[in-house]
Amino acid sequence: MNIALIILAAGKGTRMQSELPKVLHEVAGAPMLVHAMRAGRTLNPKRTIIIAGHGFEAVSAAARTEDPEVEVVLQEEQLGTGHAVDQARTALGDFDGTIIVLYGDCPLIQSRTLEDLSTTLSDSAVSVLGFEAKDPAQYGRLITDGDKLKRIVEFKDASTAERAVTLCNSGVMAASAELLFELLSEIDTDNASGELYLTDIISKAVARGLPCAAVRCAECETLGVNSRVELMRAEKEFQNLSRAKALEDGITMLAPETVHFSYDTVIGRDTIIEQNVVFGPGVTVESGAQIRAFSHLEGAHVSRGCIIGPYARLRPGAELAEDVRIGNFVEIKASELEEGAKVNHLSYIGDARIGARANIGAGTITCNYDGVMKHHTSIGEEAFIGSNTMLVAPVTVGQEAMTASGSVITQDVPAGSLAIARTKQDNKPGLAVKLMKKFRALKAAKQNKTKD
């Protein structure tokens, strides 16, 4: 089946109280628009059309970052959902297949729901996604006769009896491209808002004797975001869904309610995640790893058998091979750690390669930035870096080499060598006592002068 997506993303979102276009506000680390695009992508669409208006350039850039092939069409005036969909008429003039209409401010819709929606078109001309609302409020209502959808009534135009209906309209629908644009040509602005309602195509289809269907989904999937409160609600719902899925997939979480996932987090089964762990965008954790409490990961790959944390930070470009150990208050950035390498305490590793089974002592820093350029540090297999070593990049420490604690390493260390780079200790007998007496006398004199 040929499928095209039309994603409506033109609204300003005045209730967001923001200069940022509404669809670019983030849920789980990604713009809401991206969530809608990713859900639709599972249908393998031939075309994806974004209808943008407010913040056109920013919306276009975000959409094309996610999918370079996406087409973005400008809706200069916002005259209703029907008008918005009709903006894709020219772009899809030669398209022969099914169109699914999505919304860029609905980040929680699930791929399987869209699959169900498209499947029903085998028995209907137009299919609409609906949900049973706990509080129908201002939603449009789906008016049905048995399994058949007869019409959709906007709340402002609904009668008292119609407002009592709890089956509500999500706005998501599917139809053939030819029929959709034919029906859009027949609708008008004879309604309370004076707008072109996409929902009016249902009554037009029914008038032709064409069957229409309502497909039900969970209410949370249809959550549209129009305010910061609703954005918060969408974030909370996303996290709850992600935690439930993680548990179902064989991941152990000691306190699930404290774990924060990103939109693209991938975790392998038998991974253990402790309390208060945050996964930023771009994280993959293979099976059997352990992420200990209060760790923050972003743009990182963690292989099987790794132990991370507690209180560790993995930044973009952290690539950890199997059985790597990253301990408390350790930060890794743009670095490759080979199998069995250990950085257990209070260290910063940036722009580096750490060889297999190398041991990095507490307080080690790769001094990678000179104020203008970043420089690389290479540490060989089974090397031992003594505590409080400063590695001034660019520098290489060879295989099985060592550095003495407290060293500042500015030159390469050959394989198997011990590098000692610290000032020679010089003890001055009795000087500590003399200095302390002098300092105390100065302090007392200062205090007496203040009193006077």
C-alpha positions in Angstrom: 0.0 0.0 0.0 1.3 3.4 -1.0 1.0 5.8 2.0 1.6 9.5 2.3 1.6 11.4 5.5 0.3 14.9 6.0 1.4 16.3 9.3 -0.3 19.6 10.4 2.3 21.8 12.1 1.2 25.4 11.4 -0.2 26.6 14.7 1.5 29.3 16.7 0.4 27.9 20.1 -0.3 31.2 21.9 -1.1 29.4 25.1 2.4 28.0 25.3 3.6 31.6 26.0 6.7 31.1 23.9 8.5 32.4 20.8 9.2 28.8 19.8 6.7 27.3 17.4 4.4 24.9 19.4 5.4 21.7 17.6 9.1 22.3 18.4 8.6 22.1 22.1 10.2 18.9 23.3 8.9 15.7 24.9 11.6 13.3 26.0 14.3 15.2 24.3 12.7 15.6 20.9 10.3 18.1 19.3 6.7 17.0 19.3 6.8 17.1 15.5 9.6 14.5 15.5 7.5 12.2 17.6 4.7 12.4 15.0 7.1 11.8 12.2 8.7 8.8 13.8 5.3 7.2 14.5 4.3 7.6 10.9 7.6 6.4 9.6 6.9 2.8 10.6 4.3 2.7 7.8 7.1 3.2 5.3 5.4 6.3 3.7 6.4 7.2 0.1 5.9 10.9 0.9 5.8 13.0 4.1 4.3 16.5 3.8 4.6 19.0 6.7 2.1 21.8 6.7 3.9 24.7 8.5 3.1 28.3 9.2 4.3 30.1 12.3 8.1 29.7 12.6 8.2 28.2 9.1 12.0 28.2 8.8 12.6 26.7 12.3 9.9 24.0 11.7 11.4 23.2 8.3 14.9 22.8 9.7 13.7 20.5 12.5 11.7 18.4 10.1 14.5 18.0 7.6 17.0 17.2 10.4 14.8 14.2 11.2 14.1 13.3 7.6 16.0 15.1 4.8 13.4 13.8 2.2 10.4 15.5 4.0 8.5 18.2 2.1 7.4 21.3 3.9 4.5 23.4 2.6 3.7 26.9 3.9 0.2 27.7 5.1 0.2 31.5 5.0 -3.3 31.8 6.6 -4.7 29.4 9.2 -8.3 28.9 8.1 -9.0 25.6 9.7 -7.9 21.9 9.5 -9.5 21.4 6.2 -7.7 24.4 4.7 -4.4 23.1 6.2 -4.7 19.6 4.6 -5.7 21.2 1.3 -2.3 22.9 1.2 -0.9 19.5 0.3 -3.1 19.2 -2.8 -0.4 20.5 -5.2 2.4 18.5 -3.7 0.4 15.3 -3.8 -1.3 15.9 -7.1 0.4 12.9 -8.7 0.2 10.6 -5.6 -1.9 7.5 -6.0 -2.5 5.9 -2.6 -3.6 6.4 1.0 -3.2 9.6 2.9 -3.0 9.7 6.7 -3.4 13.0 8.4 -1.4 13.5 11.7 -0.8 16.4 14.0 2.5 17.8 15.0 1.4 18.6 18.5 0.3 15.0 19.3 3.5 13.3 20.4 2.1 10.1 21.9 0.4 8.4 19.0 1.6 4.8 18.6 2.7 3.1 15.4 0.4 0.1 15.9 -2.6 2.5 16.1 -1.7 4.0 12.7 -1.3 0.5 11.3 -4.8 -0.4 12.5 -6.2 2.9 11.0 -4.7 2.2 7.6 -5.9 -1.5 7.6 -9.6 -0.5 8.1 -9.5 1.3 4.7 -10.0 -2.2 3.1 -13.7 -1.9 4.3 -14.2 1.9 4.5 -13.7 5.0 2.4 -12.6 7.1 5.3 -11.3 6.0 8.7 -11.1 8.3 11.7 -9.2 7.7 15.0 -11.4 8.2 18.0 -11.1 7.6 21.8 -13.4 7.3 24.8 -12.8 10.3 26.9 -13.0 10.4 30.6 -13.9 14.1 30.3 -15.0 14.9 26.7 -14.9 18.6 27.4 -14.4 20.6 24.2 -13.6 17.6 21.9 -15.5 17.0 18.7 -17.8 14.0 18.9 -17.9 11.0 16.7 -21.6 10.2 15.9 -22.0 6.6 15.0 -24.7 4.2 14.0 -23.5 0.8 15.2 -20.1 0.3 13.7 -20.6 3.0 11.1 -19.4 6.6 11.5 -22.1 9.0 10.4 -20.5 12.4 11.1 -18.2 14.4 13.3 -19.6 17.3 15.2 -17.4 20.0 16.6 -18.2 20.9 20.2 -19.3 24.4 19.4 -21.8 23.1 16.9 -23.0 20.1 18.9 -26.5 19.7 20.3 -27.0 18.8 24.0 -27.5 15.2 23.0 -24.4 15.1 20.8 -22.3 16.6 23.6 -23.4 13.7 25.8 -21.5 11.3 23.5 -18.1 10.2 24.9 -16.5 8.9 21.7 -14.3 11.8 20.7 -12.4 12.8 17.6 -8.6 12.8 17.6 -8.4 14.5 14.2 -6.3 11.7 12.8 -7.8 10.1 9.7 -7.1 8.2 6.6 -8.5 8.1 3.1 -7.4 7.7 -0.5 -5.7 10.8 -1.9 -8.2 11.1 -4.7 -11.2 10.9 -2.4 -9.7 13.1 0.3 -9.1 16.1 -2.0 -12.5 15.6 -3.8 -14.3 15.8 -0.4 -12.2 18.8 0.7 -13.4 20.6 -2.4 -17.0 20.2 -1.2 -16.8 21.5 2.4 -17.5 25.1 3.4 -17.2 27.5 6.3 -20.9 27.3 7.4 -20.0 26.7 11.1 -19.5 28.5 14.4 -15.9 29.3 13.7 -16.2 30.2 10.0 -13.4 27.7 9.2 -12.9 24.8 6.9 -13.3 21.7 9.1 -11.5 18.6 8.0 -14.1 16.7 9.9 -16.8 17.8 7.5 -15.6 15.4 4.9 -17.3 12.6 6.8 -20.8 13.9 6.2 -19.9 14.5 2.6 -18.7 10.9 2.2 -21.8 9.5 3.9 -24.0 11.6 1.6 -22.3 9.8 -1.3 -23.2 6.5 0.3 -19.5 5.8 1.1 -18.8 3.8 4.3 -16.8 5.5 7.1 -15.3 3.9 10.1 -14.1 4.9 13.6 -11.0 3.2 15.0 -10.6 3.4 18.7 -7.3 4.0 20.6 -6.2 4.8 24.1 -7.0 8.4 25.2 -3.4 9.1 26.0 -2.3 8.6 22.4 -4.4 11.5 21.3 -3.2 14.0 23.8 -2.7 17.3 22.0 -0.4 19.8 23.6 -1.6 23.5 23.7 -0.1 24.7 27.0 2.9 24.1 29.3 0.6 22.1 31.6 -0.3 19.8 28.7 3.3 19.5 27.7 4.1 18.4 31.2 1.3 15.9 31.0 2.6 14.5 27.7 6.1 14.1 29.2 4.8 12.3 32.2 2.7 10.0 30.0 5.7 9.3 27.7 7.9 8.4 30.7 5.2 6.1 32.1 4.8 4.3 28.8 8.5 3.9 28.4 9.0 2.5 31.8 6.3 0.0 31.4 7.7 -1.1 28.1 11.2 -1.4 29.6 10.0 -3.7 32.3 8.1 -5.8 29.7 11.3 -6.1 27.7 13.2 -7.7 30.5 14.9 -4.6 32.1 15.2 -4.4 35.9 14.6 -0.9 37.4 14.9 -0.6 41.2 12.8 2.6 41.2 11.1 3.0 37.8 9.4 6.2 38.7 12.8 7.9 39.0 14.3 6.8 35.7 14.0 9.3 32.8 14.1 8.0 29.2 14.6 9.9 25.9 12.6 9.4 22.8 15.3 7.2 21.2 16.7 5.3 24.2 17.6 1.7 23.5 18.2 -0.7 26.4 19.0 -4.4 26.1 17.3 -7.0 28.3 18.9 -8.1 31.6 20.2 -4.6 32.1 19.8 -3.2 35.7 19.0 0.4 36.1 19.2 1.9 39.6 17.5 5.0 41.0 17.5 8.5 39.4 19.2 7.6 36.1 18.7 10.0 33.2 19.0 8.9 29.6 19.4 11.8 27.2 19.1 11.5 23.4 21.2 9.0 21.5 21.9 6.3 24.1 22.2 2.6 23.5 22.8 0.2 26.3 23.5 -3.5 25.4 22.2 -6.4 27.4 23.5 -7.2 30.8 24.9 -3.8 31.7 24.3 -2.1 35.0 23.6 1.6 35.2 24.0 2.7 38.8 22.2 5.4 40.7 22.3 9.1 39.8 24.1 8.6 36.4 23.5 10.7 33.4 24.0 9.4 29.8 23.7 11.2 26.5 24.9 10.3 23.0 26.7 7.2 24.4 27.0 3.5 23.6 27.4 1.1 26.5 28.3 -2.5 25.7 27.5 -5.8 27.4 28.7 -6.2 30.9 29.6 -2.6 31.6 29.0 -1.1 35.0 28.4 2.7 35.0 28.3 4.9 38.1 27.0 5.7 40.6 27.1 9.4 39.8 28.7 9.0 36.4 28.3 11.1 33.4 28.6 9.8 29.8 28.6 12.6 27.2 28.2 12.4 23.4 30.8 10.3 21.7 31.4 8.0 24.7 31.9 4.5 23.2 32.4 1.8 25.8 33.4 -1.8 24.9 32.4 -4.9 26.9 33.1 -5.0 30.7 34.2 -1.4 31.0 34.0 0.1 34.5 33.1 3.7 35.0 32.9 4.7 38.6 31.6 7.5 40.8 32.0 11.2 39.7 33.7 10.1 36.4 32.9 12.0 33.1 33.6 10.5 29.7 33.3 12.6 26.5 34.1 11.7 22.9 36.3 8.8 24.0 36.6 5.1 23.2 37.2 2.7 26.1 38.2 -0.7 25.0 37.3 -4.0 26.7 37.8 -4.2 30.4 39.2 -0.7 30.8 38.5 0.9 34.2 38.0 4.6 35.3 36.7 4.2 38.8 37.0 7.5 40.6 36.8 11.2 40.1 38.2 11.5 36.6 37.6 13.3 33.3 38.4 11.5 30.1 37.8 13.5 26.9 38.9 13.0 23.3 40.8 9.9 24.2 41.3 6.2 23.5 41.8 4.0 26.5 43.2 0.6 25.7 41.9 -2.8 26.8 42.3 -3.5 30.6 44.0 -0.1 31.2 43.4 1.3 34.7 42.9 5.0 35.2 43.7 6.2 38.7 41.5 8.6 40.7 41.7 12.2 39.8 43.1 11.7 36.3 42.4 14.4 33.7 43.0 14.4 30.0 43.8 18.0 29.4 42.3 18.0 25.9 41.4 21.7 25.3 43.9 24.5 24.8 41.3 27.2 24.6 41.0 26.9 20.8 41.5 23.3 19.7 40.7 19.9 21.1 43.6 17.4 21.3 43.7 13.6 21.6 45.1 11.3 24.3 45.9 7.7 23.6 46.5 5.2 26.4 47.7 1.7 25.5 46.4 -1.7 26.6 47.1 -2.6 30.3 48.6 0.8 31.0 48.4 2.0 34.6 47.7 5.7 35.1 48.6 6.8 38.7 46.2 8.9 40.7 46.1 12.6 40.1 47.8 12.4 36.7 47.4 15.3 34.3 47.7 14.1 30.7 48.4 17.2 28.5 47.2 16.3 25.0 48.2 15.5 22.4 50.0 12.7 24.2 50.4 8.9 24.0 51.0 6.4 26.8 52.2 3.1 25.5 51.1 -0.4 26.2 51.8 -1.6 29.8 53.3 1.8 30.6 52.8 3.6 34.0 52.6 7.1 35.3 53.5 8.0 38.8 50.8 9.6 41.0 50.7 13.4 40.8 52.5 13.5 37.4 51.9 16.1 34.7 52.6 14.2 31.5 53.5 16.4 28.5 55.5 13.9 26.5 54.8 10.5 25.1 55.5 7.6 27.4 57.0 4.5 25.6 55.5 1.1 26.1 56.5 -0.5 29.3 58.0 2.7 30.8 57.3 4.5 34.0 56.9 8.2 33.7 57.5 10.4 36.7 56.8 14.1 36.1 56.5 16.0 39.4 58.6 18.4 41.3 61.2 16.9 43.7 60.0 17.1 47.3 62.1 19.3 49.6 61.5 19.2 53.4 62.4 22.3 55.4 63.0 21.2 59.1 61.0 23.3 61.6 59.7 25.7 59.0 56.0 24.7 59.4 56.0 25.6 63.1 57.7 29.0 62.5 55.2 29.8 59.7 52.2 29.0 61.9 53.5 31.2 64.7 54.0 34.0 62.3 50.6 33.6 60.8 48.8 33.5 64.2 50.6 36.6 65.3 49.6 38.5 62.2 46.0 37.4 62.7 45.9 38.5 66.3 47.4 41.9 65.5 44.8 42.4 62.8 42.0 41.5 65.2 43.3 43.9 67.9 43.5 46.7 65.4 39.9 46.1 64.4 38.8 46.3 68.1 40.6 49.6 68.5 
